[in-house]
Amino acid sequence: PEGLDPEANTARFIESMDEYRAKGVLAFTLNLQGGFPGYEEAINSAFAADGSLKPEYMARVARAIEAADARGMAIILGLFYQRQDQVLSDEDAVRAGTRRAIEWIQEKGYTNVMIEIANEYRHSGFDHKILRGEAGEIELMNLVRSVHPKLLVSTSDLGDARLHPSLCEAADFI
């Protein structure tokens, strides 16, 4: 929305980490494509149409990951979010975005990050087929592992605790 300062918003989040840690929170979920802010057609994506990463967005993500690490906290880093995957031009761009995000994590040397391919992968807000089905989620998990074999990877379903058995087998965590 008008007036939102992403840098200040990131700084406030980082400043709150100590309070969360004091209350026993040990991990946060961040996403490279933002959640539903209460109105349709918001664009909040670290990805360009071709799957490349936006440097200013990734700089904020890096600050949050590093601040969490300094406090002994973990990050579950989501890659894709419904109503946002439309930013990516096609399924090849989804694959390229996945690869680039994982290469970025590897280059940074982060050890406090786990990957969630898609938040609520069966949600009707996803346009790209690769993000809407078990086969696509597994393909992207395998892509993550091909780039960074030590990185833990999973996906999430609609919150009904009914993750498909093939995803339970493929995921490193539920």
C-alpha positions in Angstrom: 0.0 0.0 0.0 0.9 3.6 -0.4 3.4 4.7 2.3 4.8 1.2 3.1 8.5 1.3 3.6 9.9 -2.2 3.1 13.2 -1.2 4.7 11.6 0.1 7.8 9.2 -2.8 7.9 12.2 -5.2 7.8 14.0 -3.3 10.5 10.9 -3.5 12.8 10.7 -7.2 12.2 14.4 -7.7 13.1 14.1 -5.5 16.2 11.2 -7.7 17.4 13.2 -11.0 17.1 14.7 -10.8 20.6 11.2 -10.5 22.1 10.0 -13.5 20.1 13.1 -15.5 21.2 12.5 -14.6 24.8 9.0 -16.1 24.5 10.3 -19.3 23.0 9.9 -18.7 19.3 12.9 -20.4 17.5 11.9 -20.0 13.9 10.1 -17.7 11.5 8.5 -18.4 8.1 9.5 -15.8 5.4 8.4 -16.0 1.8 9.9 -14.8 -1.4 6.4 -14.0 -2.5 4.3 -12.2 0.0 1.1 -13.3 1.6 -2.4 -11.9 1.1 -2.4 -8.3 2.6 -6.2 -8.0 2.8 -6.7 -6.8 -0.8 -6.5 -8.4 -4.2 -3.8 -7.6 -6.8 -1.0 -6.8 -4.5 2.4 -7.6 -6.0 5.0 -8.8 -3.5 7.6 -10.9 -5.2 11.4 -11.4 -5.0 11.2 -12.9 -8.5 11.1 -11.1 -11.9 9.1 -12.7 -14.7 12.1 -14.8 -15.8 12.8 -16.2 -12.3 15.7 -13.9 -11.6 15.9 -12.5 -8.1 15.4 -8.8 -7.3 18.5 -7.6 -5.4 16.7 -5.1 -3.1 14.2 -7.7 -2.0 16.9 -10.3 -1.4 19.0 -7.8 0.6 16.1 -7.5 3.0 15.7 -11.3 3.2 19.4 -11.6 3.9 19.2 -9.1 6.8 16.3 -11.1 8.3 18.1 -14.5 7.9 21.3 -13.2 9.3 19.6 -11.5 12.3 17.8 -14.8 13.0 21.0 -16.7 12.8 22.8 -14.3 15.2 20.0 -15.2 17.7 20.2 -19.0 17.2 16.9 -19.0 15.2 15.9 -20.7 12.0 14.1 -19.5 8.9 11.6 -21.5 6.9 12.0 -19.8 3.6 9.0 -20.1 1.3 9.5 -19.7 -2.4 6.1 -19.4 -3.9 2.7 -18.0 -2.7 -0.7 -18.1 -4.3 -1.8 -14.9 -6.0 1.9 -14.2 -6.6 3.1 -17.0 -8.9 1.6 -15.1 -11.8 4.6 -12.8 -11.7 6.6 -15.6 -13.2 6.1 -16.0 -16.9 5.8 -19.8 -17.1 6.9 -23.1 -15.5 10.5 -22.7 -16.7 10.6 -19.4 -14.9 9.3 -21.2 -11.7 12.2 -23.7 -12.1 14.7 -20.9 -12.8 13.5 -19.0 -9.7 13.8 -22.1 -7.6 17.3 -22.8 -8.8 18.4 -19.1 -8.3 16.9 -18.9 -4.8 18.7 -22.1 -3.8 22.0 -21.0 -5.4 21.7 -17.7 -3.5 21.3 -19.6 -0.2 24.3 -21.7 -1.0 26.4 -18.7 -2.0 25.5 -17.0 1.2 26.5 -20.0 3.2 23.3 -20.0 5.3 22.9 -23.0 7.6 19.8 -21.8 9.5 17.4 -22.0 6.5 14.9 -24.7 5.4 12.8 -24.4 2.2 9.1 -24.5 1.7 8.4 -24.8 -2.1 4.9 -23.5 -2.0 2.7 -22.2 0.7 -0.6 -24.2 0.5 0.3 -25.7 -2.9 -3.2 -26.9 -3.7 -4.6 -23.4 -3.3 -6.7 -22.2 -6.3 -4.7 -19.0 -6.4 -1.7 -20.7 -8.1 -1.7 -20.5 -11.9 1.3 -22.6 -12.7 0.5 -26.3 -12.8 3.9 -27.2 -11.4 2.9 -25.5 -8.1 -0.5 -27.0 -7.9 0.2 -30.7 -7.8 2.2 -33.3 -6.0 4.4 -34.2 -9.0 5.4 -30.6 -9.5 6.2 -30.1 -5.8 8.3 -33.2 -5.8 10.1 -32.1 -9.0 10.9 -28.8 -7.4 12.1 -30.5 -4.1 14.4 -32.6 -6.2 15.7 -29.5 -8.0 16.5 -28.0 -4.6 18.4 -31.1 -3.7 20.3 -31.2 -7.0 21.6 -27.7 -6.3 22.1 -27.9 -2.5 21.9 -31.5 -1.2 22.2 -30.6 2.5 19.3 -28.1 2.4 16.1 -29.4 4.0 13.0 -29.0 1.8 9.3 -29.4 2.1 6.0 -27.9 1.0 2.7 -27.1 2.7 -0.8 -28.0 2.1 -4.0 -26.2 2.9 -3.8 -26.5 6.6 -6.1 -29.5 6.9 -3.2 -31.8 8.0 -3.8 -34.0 5.0 -0.5 -33.8 3.1 -0.4 -36.3 0.3 1.5 -39.5 1.1 3.9 -38.9 -1.8 4.8 -35.5 -0.4 5.3 -37.0 3.1 7.8 -39.4 1.5 9.6 -36.7 -0.5 9.7 -34.0 2.2 12.6 -33.6 4.7 10.2 -32.2 7.2 6.4 -31.9 7.6 
